Amino acid sequence: MKRTLLLTALSSHILTGLALAQETDTPRVEAPIIVTAPGPARSSDELIGNATALDRADIIGRLSGTLGDTLSGEPGVSSTFFGQGASRPVLRGLGAERVQVLTNGIGVIDVSAASPDHQVAADGIDADKIEILRGPAALAYGGQAIGGVVNVIDGLIVETLPERAVSGEAYGAYNGVNDGTELGGRAAFTAGPLVFSLSASKREFGDYDIPGLAESRQLRHREELEHEAEEAAEGEDHEHEEEALVEGSLPNSFLDTETFGGGISWVGERAFAGFAVRQQTSKYGLPGHSHAHGEEEHDHEDGEDHEDEEHDHDHAHEEEGAPFIDLKQTRYDFRAGINLDGPVLKAVTGTLSYSDYEHSEVEGDEASSVFKSDGVEGRVELDHALAGFEGAVGLQFLDKSLDASGGEAFLTPTDTTSWAVFLYETRDWDSGFGIEGGLRVEQLEHDNAVAGKAEFDLYSASAGVHQHFGDGWFGGAQVAYTERGPNESELFAFGPHLATEQFEVGDANLDKERGLNLEGTLRWRGDKASFGANVFHTSFSDFIYLAPGSIEEDGELVTEEDGLPVFAFSQEDATLYGGEIYGEYYINQGPLGADWKFRSGIDYVRGELDGGENLPFIPPLRVTAGADADWQRVMVGASVEWADNQRRVGEGQLGTGDYTLVNLKTALKLSEYGIGREGTQFFVEVRNIADEEARLATSVLRDTVPLPGRNLRAGLRYTF
C-alpha cells in the first residue's frame, strides 16, 4: 500500500513534467494574490516561501469543526487535533507559539497558544478567505511566525465596492458522523459609497463516531505491561478489574458554536475606512481525560447526573462530571487605508483591533478554572517605492492581559506589551532576477503578578533571491534569522494542566529562542499544469520545549504532583528539516467528456534535539492525491491521504500507526439550472469512506482521541 501511494503521487508529478512539452489553448490557471504578504500585491508564485490561499468555495468544501482541521491536508499543514472543539494548525512541525494565527492581519488575541484544549478565536465557517504564508514575508509578523502565518479574512470590512448592490450566500450541511448540523449566511449591501456586511453561523455537533476503540493499541499494551509489572512486584496474582473500553462513539466530544458579525465600510475612489464587530461563542467537550488527576472524581448528591441550567443540550456531556469549555469572544476591528500613488509613498493602511475573551473550564456544576484575556493590537503599514525597490515599512504594537483563576489554573495573571518596527523590500529586474528581504525589531515585556517582569529585545532578518526563467519556471532561495521571546506558559506556568495530563512548570529565566532558516524553492506553472517543490532546514538555538522534570516538595525532588507527571519547560538546540512537493494537472474535455483536475503532494519533516533525542509532536511522512471530474452541471471527485507511522517521538510518548483516508464527493451545480449565482450547488461527500482508524502524531491526545470515522456530509450552498 505504501509503495502504491508513493508511486501514485510521484506519477502525478511526472505527468506534470510531461505537460511541459504539450501545447494547448487552455487558459492559464493563475495563482492567487496573497494579501497577507507585506509590500506590493503579489501572487503565490512570486513569493520565495510556500504560500497557499483557500477561497470561500474551498473553505466550505473542507470545513471541519476547527481551523486546524479545516486546513489539515494542505502541503506541510497538520493539526493539533483535540477532538472537534480545539485544534490549531501545525506548519512544518511547528505550532502554537511558533505559528501566528491572524484575523484580518491582526492577532486573534486569545489564549489558544497556551494549551491545545483552547479553541482558536477564528473560524473558517464564516471566513471569506484563508491564507497560509511562510518564508521571508512571514517574518514581518514577528518571531511567533517562524513556522508561518495563518490569516483568516472574514470580509466584514471591504476595501473596494462590490460589483452588485446586494450579494451574499447561505449554506447548510448535515454530518452523519456526529449527527451534526452547520448553518451559515453572509450578505453585503451597497448604498452609494457605503457597504454594510453581515455574517452569522451556527454548529451543533454531537459526540462523534470512531472506527474502533478510543484507546490506541499501543496504550492498551503499555497498560497491560504495567499491570503485569505490578503483579510481579507484589509477588502474587490478583483479580484485575478491567475498565470498560470506549468504542463506537467518543464521549464528551460535542461542539456547539455560534458567530455573529457585522461591518460598515466607506469606500471612495482612493481610500476606504471600516468598522466591524464579531462575537463568537462556543461550548465543547474535552474528550480523552477525566480531569480527576489522581483524585476522586467530583461527586454529586445521590449520584444523579448534573444538568447545567445554562447548558441545555441532549449530548452525553450532561453526564456527571464531564468537563467542557464555555467560551466567548467579542472583537472590534477598525481598518482604513488610502492609495496615494505617489512617486515614493504609494499607500498607507492601518488596523486597530480590540478583543474581550473569556472561557470557563466547567466540571459538574461549577467552573474549575476561568481564563480571561483582553487586549488591543494595532498595525500601520506604509507601502513605498524607492530606487527601484518596492516594499513596506510599518509599526505594530500589542497590549494584552491574561488572567487565570480557579483550582486548575496553571497560569498566574500576566500583562504583555510589545512594540515592533519592520521593513520589507523587494526588487525585480527585467531579466527576471529579483531580491527580497526584511528586518524586524521588537521589544517584548511580560509582567507577571508573582514572578515579576521578563523583558526581551528581539531581532529578525531575512534575505532571498529569485529568478523567473522562461516557460513559467521560478526558482528561489532565502535565509532568515528569527528571535522569539518565551510566552506566558513557558515562563510562568506552575500547576496541573489537565488538557495534557501533566503538571507543567515554567521557567522565568528562559532565554529567547533563536532560529536560522534556509529554504529553497522551484516552481513551474503552465497552461495545463503546475508544480512546486520546497526544501527547508531550520537550526534552533535554545529551542523551548516540554520535557519530563521535577519539583521540590518538602525538601525532596519529586517527579509527580497531584497524580500527574511533572513536565518542565527546557531549552536545548534543535534542528528541523524537510520539504514539500506538490502539483496539479488539468485536462479539458478529457476521458468521459469531463474536465479533469489531478493533484498530489508529499510532505515530510524531521525534528531532533542537539543531544539526539526526537522533538515531540512531529508529523510523519504524508502523501496526498486526488482527482475531480467536471461535466459542467455535475462534479465528482475522490481524494486519498496516506500518513506513515511515527516512531520518532518525544520522551515518554507512544508512536502512531500509519493510516489511509479515502474521501469521495459529488456536487450538482444548481446555478447551471438557473438557481442562484455561480457557486450554488447541492453537494454530498463521504469522508474516511473505509472507516479507518487514524491518530495524529501532532496531537497530545493521540492515544485516547482518534480522528472521526466514516462521515456522510450533505449540504446546500446558495449564492446571490
C-alpha positions in Angstrom: 0.0 0.0 0.0 2.8 2.4 0.9 4.6 1.8 -2.4 1.4 2.2 -4.4 0.6 5.5 -2.8 4.1 6.9 -3.3 4.1 5.8 -7.0 0.6 7.4 -7.4 1.8 10.8 -6.1 5.1 10.6 -8.0 3.4 9.7 -11.2 1.3 12.8 -10.9 4.4 14.9 -10.7 5.9 13.1 -13.7 2.7 13.9 -15.7 3.1 17.5 -14.7 6.6 17.5 -16.1 5.4 15.8 -19.4 2.9 18.6 -19.8 5.8 21.0 -20.4 6.1 19.6 -23.9 2.3 19.9 -24.7 0.8 22.9 -26.5 -2.8 23.8 -25.7 -5.3 26.6 -26.0 -6.4 26.1 -22.4 -6.3 29.4 -20.4 -3.5 29.6 -17.9 -4.7 28.9 -14.3 -3.5 32.0 -12.4 -2.0 31.8 -8.9 -4.0 33.6 -6.1 -2.9 37.0 -4.8 -1.6 36.8 -1.2 -2.7 39.9 0.6 -1.0 38.8 3.9 2.4 39.4 2.4 3.6 43.0 3.0 4.5 45.3 0.2 3.2 45.3 -3.4 0.5 42.8 -4.3 2.0 39.6 -5.4 0.7 36.1 -6.3 1.8 33.0 -4.5 4.0 32.1 -7.5 6.1 35.3 -6.9 7.0 34.5 -3.3 10.0 32.5 -2.3 8.2 31.0 0.7 5.4 28.5 0.2 2.1 30.3 0.2 -1.5 29.0 -0.1 -4.9 30.6 -0.3 -8.3 29.0 0.1 -11.3 30.9 -1.2 -14.9 30.6 0.1 -15.7 27.6 -2.0 -12.6 25.7 -0.9 -13.3 26.5 2.7 -16.9 25.2 2.7 -15.7 22.0 0.9 -13.1 21.4 3.5 -14.9 22.7 6.6 -14.5 20.9 9.8 -15.1 21.8 13.5 -11.9 23.9 13.9 -9.5 26.0 12.0 -6.6 23.4 12.3 -8.7 20.5 11.0 -10.1 22.6 8.1 -6.5 23.4 6.9 -5.0 20.0 7.7 -4.1 18.3 4.4 -2.6 21.4 2.7 1.0 20.8 1.9 3.0 20.9 5.1 -0.1 21.6 7.3 -1.3 19.3 10.1 -3.4 19.8 13.2 -3.1 19.6 17.0 -6.5 17.7 17.0 -8.1 18.0 20.4 -11.4 16.5 19.3 -13.9 18.5 17.4 -13.6 21.6 19.6 -10.0 22.8 19.7 -7.3 22.3 17.1 -4.6 24.7 15.9 -2.8 24.4 12.6 0.7 22.9 12.7 3.1 24.1 9.9 6.1 22.0 9.1 6.1 20.5 12.6 5.8 23.9 14.4 2.6 25.0 16.1 1.1 27.0 19.0 3.6 29.9 19.8 5.5 29.4 16.6 2.5 29.8 14.2 0.9 33.2 14.1 -2.9 33.0 13.6 -4.4 36.3 12.5 -7.8 37.7 11.8 -7.7 40.2 9.0 -3.9 40.7 9.5 -4.1 41.2 13.3 -3.5 38.5 16.1 -6.5 36.6 17.4 -5.8 37.9 21.0 -7.0 34.7 22.7 -5.3 32.0 24.8 -5.2 29.3 22.2 -1.4 29.1 22.2 -1.3 28.4 25.9 -2.9 25.0 25.7 -4.1 22.5 23.0 -7.6 22.4 24.5 -8.1 26.1 24.0 -10.0 26.9 20.8 -8.7 29.4 18.3 -11.0 32.5 18.2 -11.0 32.5 14.4 -13.1 30.0 12.5 -13.3 29.2 8.8 -17.0 28.8 9.0 -17.6 32.5 8.3 -14.3 33.3 6.5 -14.1 34.8 3.1 -10.5 33.6 2.5 -7.8 31.9 4.5 -4.1 32.4 3.6 -1.1 30.4 4.7 2.2 32.2 4.4 5.8 31.0 5.1 9.2 32.4 4.2 10.8 35.9 4.4 7.4 37.8 4.1 6.0 36.0 7.2 8.7 37.5 9.5 7.1 40.9 9.2 4.7 39.5 11.8 7.4 38.6 14.3 9.2 35.7 15.9 5.9 33.9 16.6 5.7 33.5 12.8 8.8 31.4 12.4 6.6 28.5 11.4 4.4 30.6 9.3 1.2 32.8 9.3 -2.4 31.7 9.0 -4.6 34.7 8.2 -8.4 34.3 8.4 -10.0 37.0 6.4 -13.7 37.5 7.3 -14.6 40.2 4.7 -16.6 42.3 7.2 -14.5 45.4 6.2 -14.4 45.8 2.5 -11.8 47.9 0.6 -13.4 48.0 -2.9 -17.0 48.4 -3.8 -18.8 45.2 -4.7 -20.0 44.7 -8.2 -23.5 44.1 -7.1 -25.7 46.2 -4.8 -26.8 43.1 -2.9 -24.8 39.9 -2.7 -24.2 37.0 -0.4 -24.7 33.4 0.3 -26.4 30.9 2.6 -25.5 27.3 3.3 -26.3 24.4 5.5 -24.9 20.9 5.9 -25.5 17.7 7.8 -22.8 15.4 9.1 -23.7 11.8 9.9 -20.6 11.0 12.0 -21.8 13.3 14.8 -25.5 13.9 13.9 -24.4 17.5 13.4 -25.6 20.5 11.5 -23.8 23.5 10.1 -25.6 26.7 9.1 -24.1 29.9 7.8 -25.0 33.1 6.0 -23.2 36.2 4.6 -24.6 39.3 2.9 -23.3 42.6 1.7 -25.5 45.7 0.8 -24.2 48.7 -1.0 -25.7 52.2 -0.7 -23.5 54.7 -2.6 -20.0 54.6 -1.0 -21.3 52.7 2.0 -21.1 48.9 2.3 -22.9 47.0 5.0 -21.7 43.5 5.8 -23.4 40.8 7.9 -22.4 37.2 8.7 -23.8 34.5 11.0 -23.1 30.8 11.6 -24.0 28.0 13.9 -22.8 24.5 14.5 -24.3 21.7 16.6 -22.2 18.6 16.6 -22.9 15.7 18.9 -20.3 13.2 20.1 -18.7 11.7 17.0 -18.4 8.1 15.9 -15.0 6.4 15.9 -13.9 3.3 14.0 -12.9 1.2 16.9 -11.7 1.7 20.4 -10.9 5.1 21.8 -7.6 3.9 23.3 -4.8 3.1 20.9 -3.4 -0.4 20.7 0.0 0.9 22.0 -1.6 2.4 25.1 -3.6 -0.7 25.9 -0.4 -2.8 25.5 1.5 -0.5 27.8 -1.2 -0.5 30.4 -1.2 -4.3 30.4 2.6 -4.4 30.8 2.2 -2.0 33.8 -0.4 -4.3 35.3 1.8 -7.3 34.9 4.7 -5.4 36.5 2.6 -4.5 39.5 1.6 -8.2 40.0 5.3 -9.2 39.8 6.3 -6.6 42.3 3.6 -7.8 44.7 4.6 -11.4 44.2 1.1 -12.6 43.7 -1.7 -12.7 41.1 -4.9 -10.9 41.9 -8.1 -10.2 40.1 -7.5 -7.3 37.7 -10.6 -5.1 37.4 -10.9 -4.3 33.7 -12.0 -0.8 32.8 -14.8 -0.5 30.3 -13.3 0.2 26.9 -14.8 3.1 25.0 -15.8 2.2 21.5 -18.3 3.2 18.8 -18.6 6.9 19.9 -16.2 9.2 21.7 -17.8 10.5 24.9 -17.9 14.2 25.6 -16.7 15.2 22.1 -19.6 17.5 21.3 -19.2 21.0 19.8 -21.7 23.9 19.7 -20.6 27.3 18.2 -22.3 30.5 17.1 -20.8 33.5 15.4 -22.4 36.8 14.6 -20.6 39.7 12.8 -21.4 43.0 11.2 -19.4 45.7 9.5 -19.8 49.1 7.8 -17.3 50.4 5.3 -16.9 53.7 3.4 -15.2 53.2 0.0 -14.0 56.1 -2.0 -12.1 56.3 -5.2 -8.7 56.1 -3.5 -9.5 55.4 0.2 -11.5 53.3 2.5 -12.4 53.0 6.1 -14.5 50.5 8.0 -15.5 49.2 11.4 -16.6 45.7 12.3 -17.7 43.7 15.3 -17.7 39.9 15.6 -18.8 37.7 18.5 -18.0 34.0 18.8 -19.5 31.7 21.5 -18.6 28.1 21.8 -19.2 25.2 24.1 -17.3 22.0 23.5 -16.4 18.8 25.4 -12.9 17.8 26.5 -12.6 14.2 25.5 -9.9 11.8 26.4 -9.4 12.5 30.1 -11.5 12.9 33.3 -9.7 15.9 34.9 -9.5 13.8 38.0 -5.7 13.9 38.1 -5.3 11.2 40.6 -8.0 12.3 42.9 -11.5 11.0 43.2 -13.9 12.4 40.6 -16.3 15.1 41.7 -19.3 13.6 43.5 -22.9 14.8 43.2 -25.8 14.2 45.5 -27.5 10.8 45.2 -25.2 10.1 42.3 -27.6 11.8 39.9 -26.4 13.4 36.7 -26.0 17.1 36.9 -27.7 19.3 34.4 -26.3 22.8 34.0 -29.2 25.2 33.6 -27.3 27.3 31.1 -26.1 24.3 29.1 -29.3 22.7 27.9 -28.2 20.1 25.4 -29.0 16.5 24.7 -25.4 15.5 24.4 -23.5 13.0 26.5 -21.7 15.8 28.3 -24.7 16.1 30.6 -23.3 13.0 32.3 -21.9 13.5 35.8 -18.6 15.4 35.9 -18.0 15.6 32.1 -15.7 18.6 31.6 -16.4 21.2 28.9 -15.3 24.7 27.9 -17.7 27.6 27.6 -16.0 30.3 25.5 -17.0 33.8 24.4 -15.0 36.4 22.5 -16.2 39.8 21.3 -13.8 41.5 18.8 -13.9 45.1 17.4 -11.9 46.0 14.3 -11.2 49.3 12.6 -9.3 49.4 9.4 -8.6 52.3 6.9 -6.3 52.9 4.0 -5.5 55.4 1.3 -3.9 54.9 -2.1 -1.6 57.9 -2.6 0.1 56.5 -5.7 2.9 59.0 -5.2 6.4 58.6 -6.6 7.7 57.3 -3.2 4.8 56.8 -0.8 2.2 54.5 -2.5 -0.3 53.7 0.2 -1.0 53.8 3.9 -3.0 51.2 5.7 -3.8 51.0 9.4 -5.6 48.4 11.5 -6.7 48.6 15.2 -8.4 45.7 17.0 -9.7 45.2 20.5 -10.7 41.8 21.9 -12.5 40.7 25.0 -12.1 37.0 25.6 -13.2 34.6 28.4 -13.6 30.9 28.7 -14.5 28.7 31.6 -13.5 25.1 32.1 -16.5 23.6 33.7 -16.8 20.4 35.6 -20.1 19.4 37.3 -21.9 22.5 38.4 -19.1 25.0 38.6 -16.1 26.3 36.7 -12.9 24.7 37.8 -10.9 27.4 36.1 -11.5 30.7 34.2 -9.2 32.3 31.6 -9.7 35.9 30.7 -7.8 37.8 28.1 -8.4 41.3 26.7 -6.2 43.4 24.7 -5.6 45.8 21.8 -3.3 45.4 18.9 -2.6 47.8 16.1 -0.5 47.8 12.9 0.3 50.6 10.4 2.0 49.8 7.0 3.4 52.4 4.5 3.8 51.0 1.0 6.5 52.7 -0.9 8.8 52.7 -3.9 12.4 54.0 -3.8 15.4 53.5 -6.1 13.8 50.6 -7.9 12.7 48.8 -4.7 9.1 48.3 -3.6 8.1 47.4 -0.1 6.5 48.4 3.2 7.7 49.9 6.5 5.5 49.6 9.5 4.8 49.8 13.2 3.0 47.2 15.3 2.0 47.2 19.0 0.2 44.9 21.4 -1.1 45.4 24.9 -3.0 42.5 26.4 -3.6 40.9 29.8 -4.1 37.2 30.7 -5.8 36.3 34.0 -6.4 32.7 35.0 -8.2 31.7 38.2 -9.5 28.5 39.8 -8.1 25.3 41.1 -6.9 24.2 37.7 -5.5 27.5 36.5 -1.8 26.7 35.8 -1.0 30.4 34.9 -0.9 33.4 37.1 -2.0 36.9 35.8 0.3 38.3 33.2 0.3 41.6 31.3 2.1 41.6 27.9 3.2 44.6 25.9 5.2 44.7 22.7 6.4 47.3 20.2 7.9 46.5 16.8 9.0 48.2 13.7 9.5 46.3 10.5 10.8 46.8 7.0 10.2 44.6 3.9 11.7 45.3 0.4 11.6 43.6 -2.9 13.0 44.4 -6.3 12.7 42.7 -9.7 14.8 43.3 -12.8 13.7 42.9 -16.4 15.9 39.8 -16.6 13.6 38.0 -14.2 16.1 38.2 -11.3 14.8 39.6 -8.0 15.7 40.0 -4.4 13.6 40.4 -1.3 14.2 40.7 2.4 13.1 42.3 5.6 14.0 43.4 9.1 12.0 43.5 12.3 13.0 44.9 15.8 10.7 44.2 18.7 10.6 44.9 22.4 8.6 42.4 24.4 7.7 42.6 28.1 5.7 40.1 30.2 4.7 41.4 33.7 3.6 38.5 35.9 1.8 39.1 39.2 4.0 36.6 41.0 7.4 36.3 39.2 7.7 39.9 38.1 8.9 41.2 34.7 10.6 39.4 31.9 11.9 41.6 29.1 13.3 40.7 25.6 14.8 42.6 22.8 14.1 40.6 19.6 15.7 40.9 16.2 14.7 39.2 13.0 16.1 39.5 9.4 15.6 37.7 6.1 17.0 37.9 2.6 16.3 36.0 -0.5 16.9 35.8 -4.2 14.7 34.5 -7.0 14.8 34.1 -10.8 11.9 33.9 -13.2 13.0 31.6 -16.0 11.4 31.1 -19.3 8.3 28.9 -19.9 6.9 29.6 -16.4 9.8 28.4 -14.2 10.6 30.1 -10.9 13.4 29.3 -8.5 14.4 31.0 -5.3 16.4 30.7 -2.1 16.3 32.5 1.2 17.9 32.7 4.6 16.1 34.0 7.7 17.2 34.7 11.2 14.5 34.9 13.9 14.3 35.6 17.6 11.2 34.6 19.6 10.5 35.5 23.2 9.0 32.9 25.5 5.3 33.1 26.0 3.3 33.3 29.3 3.1 29.5 29.7 6.8 28.8 29.0 7.8 31.4 31.6 5.2 31.3 34.4 3.2 28.0 34.3 3.0 26.1 37.5 0.2 23.7 38.2 -1.9 20.9 36.9 -2.6 21.2 33.2 -5.3 18.6 32.7 -5.5 19.0 28.9 -2.1 17.5 28.6 -2.4 15.4 31.8 0.8 17.0 33.1 1.9 19.2 36.0 3.6 22.0 34.0 6.4 24.1 35.3 7.6 27.2 33.6 11.0 28.9 33.9 11.1 32.7 34.4 14.8 32.6 33.4 14.3 31.2 29.9 16.3 32.9 27.2 14.9 34.0 23.9 14.7 31.3 21.2 16.8 31.8 18.0 16.2 30.2 14.6 18.2 30.2 11.4 16.1 29.0 8.4 17.4 28.1 5.0 14.8 27.4 2.2 14.9 26.7 -1.5 12.0 26.6 -3.9 11.4 25.5 -7.5 8.1 26.0 -9.3 6.6 25.8 -12.7 3.2 26.9 -13.9 1.9 26.3 -17.4 -1.5 26.3 -19.2 -2.4 22.7 -18.1 -0.3 22.0 -15.1 1.7 23.4 -12.1 4.4 22.0 -10.0 6.3 23.1 -6.9 9.0 21.8 -4.5 10.2 23.4 -1.3 13.1 22.2 1.0 13.9 23.8 4.3 16.4 23.5 7.1 16.0 25.3 10.4 18.6 25.3 13.2 17.3 26.5 16.6 19.4 27.8 19.5 17.7 27.5 22.9 14.6 25.8 21.5 11.9 25.8 24.1 10.0 22.5 24.7 8.4 20.5 27.5 10.4 17.6 29.0 10.0 15.3 32.0 11.2 17.2 35.1 10.9 17.5 38.8 9.9 20.0 41.5 11.0 20.3 45.1 8.5 19.2 47.8 9.3 19.0 51.5 13.0 19.3 50.7 12.9 16.5 48.1 12.7 16.4 44.4 9.6 14.7 43.1 8.6 13.8 39.5 4.9 13.5 40.2 2.5 16.1 41.7 -1.3 15.8 42.1 -1.1 12.4 40.5 0.4 13.9 37.3 3.9 13.6 35.9 5.9 16.8 36.2 6.9 18.4 32.9 9.2 21.4 32.8 9.9 23.9 30.0 13.5 23.4 29.0 15.9 24.8 26.3 18.2 22.9 24.0 19.4 23.4 20.5 17.3 21.7 17.9 17.0 21.1 14.1 14.1 20.7 11.8 14.3 19.9 8.1 12.1 18.6 5.4 10.1 19.8 2.4 7.0 19.6 0.2 6.4 18.5 -3.3 3.0 19.3 -4.9 1.5 19.6 -8.3 -1.7 19.9 -10.4 -2.6 18.7 -13.9 -5.6 19.7 -16.0 -7.3 18.0 -18.9 -10.1 19.8 -20.7 -12.7 17.6 -22.4 -10.8 14.5 -21.5 -12.0 11.0 -20.7 -15.8 10.6 -20.4 -16.2 14.1 -21.8 -15.3 15.8 -18.5 -12.8 18.5 -17.5 -10.3 16.8 -15.2 -8.1 18.1 -12.4 -5.4 15.9 -10.8 -3.5 16.9 -7.8 -0.9 15.3 -5.5 1.5 16.2 -2.8 4.2 14.8 -0.5 5.4 16.5 2.7 8.0 15.4 5.3 9.6 17.0 8.4 12.2 15.7 10.8 12.8 17.2 14.2 15.6 16.4 16.7 17.3 17.9 19.6 21.0 18.5 19.7 21.5 15.6 22.1 20.0 13.2 19.5 16.5 12.9 21.1 13.4 13.4 18.9 11.4 16.5 19.1 7.8 15.7 20.2 4.7 16.1 18.1 6.3 16.0 14.7 4.1 14.8 11.8 5.2 11.8 9.8 5.8 11.4 6.0 2.5 12.1 4.2 1.2 11.6 0.7 -2.0 13.0 -0.8 -3.6 12.6 -4.2 -6.9 13.5 -5.7 -8.9 13.8 -8.9 -12.0 15.8 -9.9 -14.2 15.3 -13.0 -16.4 18.2 -14.0 -19.3 17.8 -16.5 -20.4 21.4 -16.2 -23.6 20.5 -14.3 -22.2 17.7 -12.1 -18.8 17.3 -10.4 -17.4 14.1 -9.0 -14.2 13.8 -7.1 -12.0 11.5 -5.0 -9.0 12.0 -2.7 -6.7 9.9 -0.7 -4.3 10.8 2.2 -1.7 8.3 3.5 0.4 9.0 6.5 3.3 6.9 7.6 3.7 5.6 11.1 5.6 7.9 13.5 8.1 6.1 15.7 10.4 9.1 16.2 8.5 10.5 19.2 9.4 12.6 22.2 10.5 11.1 25.6 7.7 9.2 27.2 5.4 9.3 24.2 3.9 6.4 22.2 4.2 6.2 18.5 1.4 6.2 15.9 0.5 3.8 13.2 0.1 4.6 9.5 -3.3 5.2 8.1 -5.1 5.8 4.8 -8.1 8.1 4.5 -10.2 8.0 1.3 -12.8 10.6 0.5 -15.5 10.8 -2.2 -17.6 13.8 -3.2 -20.1 14.9 -5.8 -21.9 18.2 -6.4 -24.9 19.2 -8.5 -24.4 22.7 -9.8 -27.8 24.3 -9.4 -26.6 27.6 -10.9 -26.5 25.8 -14.3 -30.2 25.3 -13.9 -30.9 28.9 -13.2 -31.0 28.6 -9.4 -28.8 31.3 -7.7 -25.5 32.6 -9.0 -22.3 30.7 -9.7 -21.3 28.6 -6.8 -24.9 27.5 -5.9 -24.8 23.7 -5.5 -26.0 20.7 -3.7 -23.1 18.5 -2.5 -22.7 15.1 -1.0 -19.4 13.7 0.3 -18.2 10.7 2.3 -15.1 11.3 4.4 -13.0 8.4 5.5 -15.1 6.0 3.5 -13.2 3.0 4.7 -13.9 3.9 8.4 -10.1 3.8 9.0 -8.7 4.4 12.5 -6.3 7.4 12.3 -4.4 9.2 15.0 -2.3 12.3 14.6 1.3 12.4 15.8 0.8 16.1 16.4 -2.0 15.6 19.0 -1.4 15.4 22.7 -4.5 13.1 22.8 -3.3 10.7 20.1 -3.7 7.6 22.3 -7.2 8.4 23.5 -8.8 10.5 20.8 -8.7 9.2 17.2 -10.0 11.0 14.2 -13.7 10.7 13.3 -14.8 7.6 11.5 -16.9 7.5 8.3 -18.8 10.7 7.8 -21.6 11.3 5.3 -21.8 15.0 4.8 -24.5 16.6 2.6 -25.3 20.2 2.2 -26.6 23.1 0.1 -24.8 26.3 -0.8 -26.9 29.2 -2.3 -25.2 32.4 -3.6 -27.0 35.5 -4.7 
